[in-house]
Amino acid sequence: NIYASTYEDSLTAIVNWRKRYRGNPQVWKRIFNKDRVVKELIESAPVIEFVKRAMDNQEDDEKKFTIIDLCSGKGYLSMFLSEILPKEKVDKFILVDKAWAIANKKTTTELKPHHMNWDHIYGTTFNTDGEESSYFTTWPIPLYTSKQDLKDSCNQRQMTKHFFNKIDGPVIILAVHLCGTLSLKAIDMFNNNQVKLFALKPCCLPQMVYANRGDVFRIGQHEFDAKDVCSNGQYNKGNWNGPPRWHLQPRFNYWADNLFKGIDVGGSASLEQDGSEERGYRVSMASHDGIKVKDDIVIQVDGGFQNTYIFAEREPVTPAIWVK
């Protein structure tokens, strides 16, 4: 398996999680659902591998990276990477999700029912001397939460002002399982800010409301009609209610193609075919400004078809990241 080392590193990370929450079964039970964590790991493996390669090929004397995890949910991806990546090369993770509470409220007693519980990040623990401390200090690379709604243009401007314009060092944006038009927002964020590396795994298609309005989606220098990619349907308790997947797959492929075209690195595209069982085709586009790649990586095999991963890097390009 091409991700064998990533899976091994991630299993070690899970062991470290268990040690961290020993003595607090409530927190452990809440964050560790085996099926959920395994699913998150499998579908995030190509992104974890991408970031590992990037860090392995950075000079030690370079400025530390900040990694922004969009639509993070509880933060599994960043939790894995905090345990795996070298802390001398990564300064912090920022977990962005609209379900967090305001980040300066660091106690669960202030959380409201609609907020996502953050005990696993900011909750209280006790060290070996019996002194009270926060789980926040136990992560090898710090995890910060940030309440942001990517669909809110005001929030996007605030992120530019407080994140991208102030961070002293290169930035990585990770965007895994972004539903519908959130993928467009993530690409806009890459295009409009000084971001070194970008990884996107798009999820479900945009809803029909955009097609019914006759919308045209615009990202970077590219635009396309909403009616060609939108679809009805949604998941309800893990069950799909909507058109059959054979009907959705061509739309999803076209959606992914257009997302790729909207990433602004310039250049002209070249197509190459990968004959391995675990990878499909790869589209790459390179210029003097950077490189972007769209990989078809067959992760979802049980009826799933959302196997597209899109990666990008701005100059100077790190060649070792892009070797298949």
C-alpha positions in Angstrom: 0.0 0.0 0.0 1.4 3.4 -1.0 0.2 4.9 2.2 1.6 2.2 4.5 4.0 4.5 6.4 1.2 7.1 6.8 -1.1 4.5 8.3 1.7 3.3 10.6 2.4 6.9 11.8 -1.3 7.5 12.2 -1.8 4.4 14.4 1.0 5.6 16.6 -0.8 9.0 16.8 -4.0 7.2 17.9 -2.0 5.5 20.7 -0.8 8.9 21.8 -4.3 10.2 21.8 -5.3 7.3 24.1 -2.5 8.1 26.5 -3.4 11.8 26.5 -7.0 11.1 27.5 -6.3 8.2 29.9 -8.4 8.9 33.0 -11.0 10.9 31.1 -13.2 8.3 29.5 -15.9 10.9 28.6 -13.6 12.8 26.3 -12.1 9.6 24.8 -15.6 8.1 24.1 -16.7 11.3 22.5 -13.9 11.7 20.0 -13.0 8.0 19.3 -15.6 6.3 17.3 -13.5 3.6 15.6 -15.4 3.5 12.3 -15.5 7.3 12.1 -11.8 7.7 12.8 -10.8 4.9 10.4 -12.9 6.5 7.7 -11.3 9.9 8.4 -7.9 8.4 8.2 -8.4 6.5 5.0 -9.9 9.4 3.2 -7.3 11.9 4.5 -4.2 9.6 3.9 -3.3 11.2 0.5 -3.4 14.7 2.2 -1.4 13.5 5.2 1.2 12.0 2.8 1.3 15.2 0.8 2.1 17.3 3.9 4.6 14.8 5.2 6.5 15.0 1.9 6.4 18.8 2.0 7.9 18.9 5.5 10.5 16.2 4.7 11.8 18.4 2.0 12.0 21.7 3.8 15.3 23.1 5.2 15.5 23.2 8.9 16.5 26.9 9.0 13.4 28.0 7.1 10.5 29.7 8.8 7.9 27.4 10.4 4.7 26.6 8.6 1.2 27.5 9.8 -1.4 24.9 8.7 -5.1 26.0 8.3 -7.6 23.2 8.4 -10.8 24.3 6.7 -14.1 22.9 7.8 -12.1 20.9 10.3 -15.0 19.3 12.3 -13.5 18.0 15.5 -10.1 18.3 14.0 -9.0 14.7 13.3 -6.8 15.6 10.3 -4.9 18.2 12.4 -4.8 15.8 15.4 -3.0 13.2 13.2 -0.6 15.7 11.8 0.2 17.3 15.1 1.5 13.9 16.2 3.2 13.0 12.9 4.9 16.2 11.6 8.2 17.6 13.0 7.5 20.4 15.4 10.6 22.2 14.4 9.0 22.8 11.0 5.4 23.5 11.9 4.4 26.4 14.2 0.7 25.7 14.7 -2.6 24.4 13.3 -5.7 26.6 13.0 -8.9 24.5 13.0 -11.5 26.5 11.1 -15.2 25.6 11.5 -18.4 27.5 12.0 -19.5 25.1 14.7 -16.7 26.2 17.2 -17.5 28.7 19.9 -15.6 32.0 19.8 -11.9 31.1 20.3 -11.2 33.2 23.4 -13.7 31.2 25.4 -11.6 28.3 26.7 -14.0 26.5 29.0 -16.8 24.1 28.0 -19.1 25.6 30.6 -19.5 28.5 28.2 -20.4 26.3 25.2 -23.9 26.4 23.9 -25.8 23.4 22.6 -25.1 24.3 19.0 -21.3 24.6 19.6 -18.9 21.8 18.9 -17.4 20.4 22.1 -13.7 21.2 22.3 -12.7 19.4 25.5 -10.2 17.3 23.6 -8.3 20.5 22.8 -8.9 23.0 25.7 -10.2 20.6 28.4 -8.6 20.1 31.8 -6.1 17.4 32.6 -3.7 16.7 35.4 0.0 16.1 35.1 2.0 13.5 37.0 2.4 15.8 40.0 -1.4 16.2 40.2 -1.3 19.8 38.9 -4.1 21.0 36.7 -3.3 21.9 33.1 -5.0 22.0 29.7 -4.9 19.4 27.0 -3.9 22.3 24.8 -0.4 22.2 26.1 0.0 18.4 25.5 -0.2 18.5 21.7 3.3 18.3 20.1 2.2 21.1 17.7 -0.5 23.5 19.1 -4.1 23.2 17.9 -6.1 26.5 17.8 -9.8 26.7 17.0 -11.3 29.5 14.9 -15.0 30.1 14.5 -15.5 31.0 10.8 -18.2 30.6 8.2 -16.5 30.3 4.9 -19.7 31.3 3.1 -19.7 34.6 4.9 -17.7 37.2 3.0 -17.1 39.2 6.2 -15.5 36.1 7.7 -13.3 35.7 4.7 -12.0 39.2 5.0 -11.4 38.7 8.7 -9.3 35.6 7.9 -7.3 37.6 5.4 -6.7 40.4 7.9 -6.0 38.3 11.0 -4.4 35.1 9.5 -2.8 35.6 6.1 -1.7 39.2 6.6 -0.2 38.5 10.0 1.3 35.0 9.9 5.1 35.2 9.8 6.0 32.2 7.7 4.5 30.0 4.9 0.9 28.8 5.0 -0.7 25.5 4.1 -4.4 25.3 3.5 -6.0 21.8 3.9 -9.6 21.4 2.8 -10.9 17.8 3.1 -14.6 16.8 2.7 -15.7 20.3 1.7 -19.4 20.1 0.7 -20.8 22.0 -2.3 -19.7 25.6 -2.8 -17.3 25.4 0.2 -14.7 24.1 -2.3 -15.1 27.3 -4.3 -14.4 29.3 -1.1 -11.3 27.3 -0.3 -9.9 27.9 -3.8 -10.7 31.6 -3.5 -8.8 31.6 -0.3 -5.7 30.1 -2.0 -6.0 32.3 -5.0 -6.4 35.6 -3.1 -3.8 35.1 -0.3 -0.1 34.2 0.1 -0.5 30.5 0.5 2.4 28.1 -0.2 0.6 24.8 -0.4 -3.0 23.7 -0.9 -4.8 20.4 -0.7 -8.5 19.9 -1.5 -10.7 16.8 -1.4 -14.2 18.0 -2.7 -17.2 16.2 -1.3 -20.8 16.5 -2.4 -22.1 18.6 -5.3 -23.7 22.1 -4.9 -27.5 22.1 -4.3 -30.0 22.8 -7.1 -30.8 26.3 -5.8 -27.8 27.7 -7.7 -28.9 26.1 -10.9 -32.5 27.2 -10.5 -31.2 30.8 -10.2 -29.1 30.5 -13.3 -25.9 31.1 -11.4 -22.5 31.1 -12.9 -19.7 30.0 -10.6 -16.4 32.0 -10.9 -13.1 31.0 -9.3 -9.9 32.7 -10.4 -10.0 33.3 -14.1 -12.4 30.4 -14.7 -16.2 30.3 -14.8 -18.8 27.6 -15.5 -22.6 27.2 -15.3 -24.0 25.9 -12.0 -26.6 23.9 -13.9 -23.9 21.6 -15.2 -22.7 20.5 -11.7 -25.6 21.0 -9.3 -27.7 18.1 -8.0 -30.5 17.4 -5.5 -30.0 14.9 -2.6 -28.4 14.7 0.8 -27.3 12.3 3.4 -29.6 11.5 6.3 -28.0 9.5 9.1 -25.6 8.0 6.7 -28.2 7.1 4.1 -28.2 8.8 0.7 -31.5 10.3 -0.4 -31.2 11.5 -3.9 -30.3 10.5 -7.5 -28.4 7.3 -8.1 -24.7 7.5 -7.9 -24.2 6.4 -11.5 -26.1 9.6 -12.4 -24.0 11.8 -10.1 -20.5 10.5 -10.9 -20.2 12.3 -14.3 -21.3 15.6 -12.7 -18.8 15.1 -9.8 -16.0 14.5 -12.3 -17.0 17.7 -14.2 -17.2 19.6 -10.9 -13.7 18.5 -10.0 -12.4 19.4 -13.4 -13.7 22.9 -13.0 -12.4 23.3 -9.5 -9.0 22.3 -10.8 -9.2 24.9 -13.6 -10.1 27.6 -11.1 -6.8 27.3 -9.1 -4.6 30.1 -10.2 -1.0 29.1 -10.9 -1.0 29.8 -14.7 0.6 27.5 -17.2 -0.7 24.9 -19.7 -2.1 21.5 -18.8 -0.6 18.1 -19.6 -2.4 14.8 -19.1 -0.7 11.6 -18.0 -2.2 8.2 -17.3 -1.2 6.2 -14.3 -1.8 2.5 -14.7 -1.6 1.4 -11.1 -4.6 -0.1 -9.3 -4.6 2.5 -6.5 -4.3 5.6 -8.7 -6.3 6.7 -11.8 -5.2 9.5 -14.0 -3.3 12.7 -13.1 -3.7 16.1 -14.6 -0.9 18.5 -13.9 -0.3 22.2 -14.8 2.9 24.0 -14.1 4.2 27.5 -14.8 6.8 29.9 -13.4 4.3 30.7 -10.7 3.7 27.2 -9.4 2.2 23.8 -10.0 -1.2 22.1 -9.5 -2.2 18.5 -9.8 -5.5 16.7 -9.9 -5.2 13.1 -8.8 -7.8 10.4 -9.0 -6.9 8.2 -6.0 -9.2 5.3 -5.5 -9.9 5.5 -1.7 -13.7 5.1 -1.7 -14.4 1.7 -3.3 -17.7 0.6 -1.7 -20.1 2.5 -4.0 -18.2 5.8 -3.6 -16.8 7.9 -6.4 -15.5 11.0 -4.7 -11.9 10.0 -5.2 -10.5 13.3 -6.5 -7.7 15.1 -4.7 -6.4 18.5 -5.9 -3.0 19.8 -4.8 -1.1 23.0 -5.5 2.1 24.7 -4.6 3.4 28.2 -5.3 7.0 28.9 -6.3 9.6 27.9 -5.3 8.3 24.4 -6.2 9.5 21.4 -4.2 10.1 18.7 -6.8 10.1 15.8 -4.3 6.4 16.5 -3.4 5.3 15.9 -7.0 7.0 12.6 -7.7 4.5 9.8 -8.0 
